[in-house]
């Protein structure tokens, strides 16, 4: 099938390459000439496992190409809308300017029977306005939210845990759903649930899912605060309650909290839209979820200060991690860099290392020190702070090896991902977050 993907950022580039890999003829459209040039050369403009290989294979096969001209989307049977919806400056609502601009540019190229499949994360109610905008062309809107995890985006596109398609009732909506079922046929045949809903429900799914995940993470971090005061161990607590099948252990990892370009902005936009609908009280708890999450960063800084005897001025602190999570170079709302910047503000000599995100971090925070080599970052450090759980830190770094490089054996485990007993046995002063 011939497809277009409008917007080739994180979501769109992955989607375009993945759709080409399963046999579709795909054109990706973006206004950024440099991005399009990089993608056309088979170079991913961001770090995502397996993406470069998919891009190169798609380009070599002739099934994948990229363009800056919206007219090149003409003739596609399905157009995936994948442009960004950042948080409005000075507010919590989503900025939909890019979504509306992309739709306006696409409208002249739509034909009767075309399907516009919205993948961008938008406030509920957005789809109805877009549907009215494209109705005169004879095209049909379907809302098809994405559920990608950075670091696992290729896997999540090709082997999703569910596919949600929101369409209006009637023959045209049913036809749009069947067209998308065919687009995703390999995943459906592999067992992925294909859920057909109304558009409003499909819009709500993404926001509701992220709100639930954020709540679960902040819940265990709230328990970490209590565990610290009571002398308990939040990791053991999470193991114990996680055995309850009604709760589950996933996303009960306590520590410095969540960041990135999705969860923080999405829960704020979700709450803002609820306020607009006159139901702000229904998600009032999300404000506390957000507050708990941000409070964990304060706590991480305080643990470092306390671990260094109350004074960090002039002390060398090695911060292991810059991206907000492993297997990514995304530094948006990164707890790791937030902690590093705060420590630098207290006078610490902060050196940051990360397997993928150094260039992005340096561009935004040039005042920090950076080392690409992990061991060079550790050398001479008075404290080591683990803030992103790359395997290079949580599995492949021994306390004995690190101990031979540092000036003082102080480690602050901002992700509760290290073997505390092993580090203590090697003579380190180990400090977890709500963990004994």
N, C-alpha and C positions, 0 to 999 in steps of 0.2 A: 504494500500500500504506500502511496505517496503522502508524506507528512511534512509539516513545517513546525518548527519550534521557535516561538517568538520570545527573544530574550535568552542570551547564552551566558548567563552568570553561572553560579554554582549549580542551581537546579537545571537550567536549560541545557548547559553543555553536557552534563551527565545524561540527561534524558535523550538528547539527540544521538549521542554516541551509542547508548544502550539500545535505542530503537533500531539504529542501523545494524547493530550486531545481531539482531534477530530477523534481519532480512528486509526491513522497510527501506524505502528510498527517502532520505531525510535531508532537508535544508534547514540550517539554523540561521536565524536572522538576529542581528544585534547592531545598535548604532555605534558602538565602540570599534573604530577601525583597527586599533592595535590588538584588541581581543580577537577580532575576526581573523586578522592576519596570523596571530599565534595559533588559533584553532585550525586554520587552513593548512598550517605547516605541521600539524600533528602535535603541537605543544600545548599542554594543559596550562591555563593561566593561574592555576592554584593547585595545591597538592591534594590529590585524592587517589588512594590506591586503585590500580587497574585502569584508571581513566586514560592515561597516555596510550596504553596498549590498545584500548578500544578505539580511540580517536584514529590512531595510525592504521589500524585494520579497516575501519570504516572508510577512510579516505582512499586507501589502496584499492578497496573493492569497488569504488565509484558510487557507493550507496550513501555517502555522507559528504556534504559540502556546507560551506558557510558564506554568508553574504551580508552586506550592509544595506541592501536594497529590499524593501518590503515587497516590491513587485515580483521578486523571485519566489515568494511564497504562493503566488497564483498557481492554481492547478492542483494544489494539495487537497486531498479529501478531508484531512483532519489537521487543524491548526492548534497546537498546544501553546497556551499563553503561560509563560514562565518568567515574567519580569518581576523585579523585586518590589516589596512593599515595606520600605523602612519606616521607622517610627518618626512621626512628625517632630520637627525641632520645637522644643518648648512644650511638648505635650506627649500623651501616651497613645493617641490614636494612630492608626496606620495611614501612611501617605500613599494615596491611590493615584497620584498624578501619572506615574509611569504606566500603570495598568490602563488608564483611560486613553493616554496618548497612543499606546500600542494598538488598542482596539480601533481608535479613529484612523490610524494609518493602515490598518488591515482591511477595514470595511470596503474600500473600493476594489479589493481583490477577491472578495468572497463571492461564491456562486450559490445558487439554490441547491440545497442538499448538503453543503459543506457542514462540518462539525467544528465548532470552536470549543476546545476543551480547556477549561480554566484550571491551571495547576497552582497559580500564585495563592499565597495565604492572604485571604481578604476577610473583612468583617462580614457577618451574615447580612444579607440584603443586597450585597454588591452585584450578585449574579442577575437579579431581576432587572437592574438598570442596564447591564451589558446586553441582556437578552433583547430588551426593547430597542437598543441601539443597532443591533445586527438584524433584527426582524425584517426590515425592508429588503434585505439582500436575499432572503430565502434560506439563509444559513441558520443552523440550530445551535443553541448553547447547551453544553453539558459541563457540570462542575466535577472535576476529577482531582481532588487534593493530593498533594505529595506527602509522604511519610518517611523522608530520607534522614538517615543518621550520618553526619559527617564522619568520614573514615570508613563508612560502610555503604556509601551512596550507590555504587555500582551494583552491589549485591541486593540492596533494597529495591532497586529499580527492576532488576531481572528476576528476582525471587521475592516479591513483596509478601508481607503477611496478610494483606487484604488489598483489594482494589475497590474504591468507592466511586460511583458515578451518579451524580445528581442530575436528573432530567425532569422536564415538565411532563405532565400526563398527556396522553394522546399518541397518535401514530408517529409523529415526527420525533417525539422524545424516545419512544421505544426503538425507533430505527437508529437514533444516535447512540443509545446504549448498546445495541447489537454491533454497531460499527466499532465502538471502543472494545467490546468483548473480542472482536476479531483482531484489533491492534495488539491486545494483550494475550492472544491465544496461547502462546507457549507457557506463560505463567499460569493461566487458568487451567490448562491441561495438566500442569504440574501440581495442581491442588490449591492454588491461591483462591480464597473466597472472592467472588465478584458480587458486590452489594450495590443494588440499584435503589436510589432514594430520590426524594425531591431535591431541588437545588439548595434550598435553605439548610436542610439537614446535612448535605454534603459540605457546605461551607462551615457549618458548626463542628463537624467531626475533627478537623485539624486543630482548631482552637481548644476544643474540649479535651482532646488527647494530650496536648501540650500542657494544659492547665492541670490535668490529673498527674502527669509525670512530675511537673514542677512541685506540686503539692506533696507528692510522695517523697521527693528529695528533701524538701524543706521540713517535712515532718521528722525524718530521721535526724536532720541537723538540729531541730529543736530538742529532740531527745538527747543529742550529744551535749547540748548546753546543760541539760539536767544531769546527765551522766557525769560531767565534769564537776558539778557542784556536789554530787552525791558520792563521788569516788567510784563510780561504776564504769563499765566498758561498753561503749555504744556498738562496737563491732560484734561483740558477743550477744548484745541485745538484739541487733538486727538479725543475726543468725537464728535466734530463738523465735522471734515473731515471724520471721520469713518462712518457717516451716509450716505455718498456718496457710493452707491452700487458699483461703480467702484473701490473704495479704500478699504472699509471695516474696522471695528474696531480691528479685531484680529491682534496681533503682532504689535500694535501701543502703546505698553506699554513702556513708557520712564523710564529712571533710569540709573543704573550702567552698563547696556549693557549685552551682551551674553558671554558665556564661554562654557566649556565642551569639550568633545572629538570629536565633529562633526563639528559644524558650523565654528569655527576658522580655523581648519586644512583643512576643505573641501573647503572653499572659497579660501584659499591660494593655495591649490593643483589645483583647477579649473583654477585659474589665471596662475599658472605655466604651466599647460598643454596648455592653449591658447597661451602662449608665444612660446612653442615648435612647435605649429601648425602654427606659423607665424601670429597669430591673437590676440596678446596681447592687442592691442588697443581696441578690442571689449569689453574687461572686465577690462579696466584700472580703471574704477570707483570702482572696488572691493578693490583696494589699499586704497582708501579714506574711503570706508565702514569699513575696518579693522582699519584704523587710528582713525576714529570717535569713534569706539567701545572702543579702548584702552584709548582714551582721557577721556572717562567717568570715568574710574577708577582714573585718576589723579584728576578729578573734585571732586569725592567723598571724597578723602583724604583731598583736600583743604577745602571742606565744613566742615569737622570735625575740622580741624585746626582753621578755622575762628569761628566756633561755640564755641570753647573753648578759645576764646580770643587771638588766634594767637600762643598759646604755648600748646603743648600736653605732654611735658616732665613731667613724674611723675604722669600724670593723668590716672585714670582707665577708660578704654573704653571697654564696653561690645559689642561684635560683634555677632549679632544674625544671625547665618548661616555660614556654612563652605562649603557645597556642592554648585555646581554652580546653582542648581535649587532645588525646593522642590520635595519631594517624591523620592529622590535619595541620594546615598552616594558617588557620583562621584565628586571628587575634581579636576579633570583635568581642567587646565586653569580656575580655579574658581575665578571670580571677588571678591568674599567675602574674600578669603584667601589672594589675592593680596593686597587688602586694609588693611587687618589685619597686614600683614607683613610690609607694608610701614609705618603704624602707629607705629608699634614696632620699626622700624628703626629710627623713630623720637623721641624715648624715652618714648612712652606711655606704660602703663601697660595694655596690651591687653589680654582680656579673651574672648575666642570663645566658643560658644555653638551651638549645632546642634542635631536634633533628631536622625540622622543616621550616620553622617560622622566624628564623633570625632576621632575614631581610625585611619581612613585613613589620616585625617589632621595631627594628632600628629606624625605619621610615617614620614611625609614629612617636617613638620614645627615644630620640637620639641621646638623651641625657644619661641613659643607662649604659653600662658596660656589657659587651657581648663577646662570647667565645663559641666558635662552632664546635670545637673539640671539648667533649665533656670533661676530660681529665684536666685540661687547662683551666676550665671554670672552677674545678674543685681545688686546684693548687693554691695552698695558702689560706683557704677559707676558714673563718672562725665559726661559721654555721652553714649548714646545707639545708635548703628548703625544697622539698619535692612538691610541686604544684600541678604537674601534668604527668599522668601515669604511663608514659611511654615505657615499652619493655626495656629500653636502655637504662632506665632508672629503677623500676620496680622489680625486674627479674635479673637483668644482666649486670648489675652493679653490686659487688660484694662489699660488705662493711670493711673487710680487711684491705681490699684494694683502695677504697676511698680513704681509709684511715692513713694510708701511707702518703697521701697527698695533702691532706688538710692540716691546718695549724691547731685546730681544736675539734674534738670529736663531738659535735653538737648537730643533731639532725632533727628537723621539724617536718613531720610527715603530714603535709596538708591534704593528702588524699587518703590517708589511712591505708596505704597500699603496700607498705613494707612489712617484712617479718620482724616485728618489734623485738621478739626474744633473741633473734640472731644478731641484730644490731646492738642490743644491750650486752649480749655475751661477748661481743667484740670490743667492749669498752666504750661504747658511744652513749651519750646522754640523749636518749630517744624521747621525743615529744610528739604525741599524736593529738588528734582533735576529738576530744571526748573518749579517748582510748587510753587505757592504763598501760 
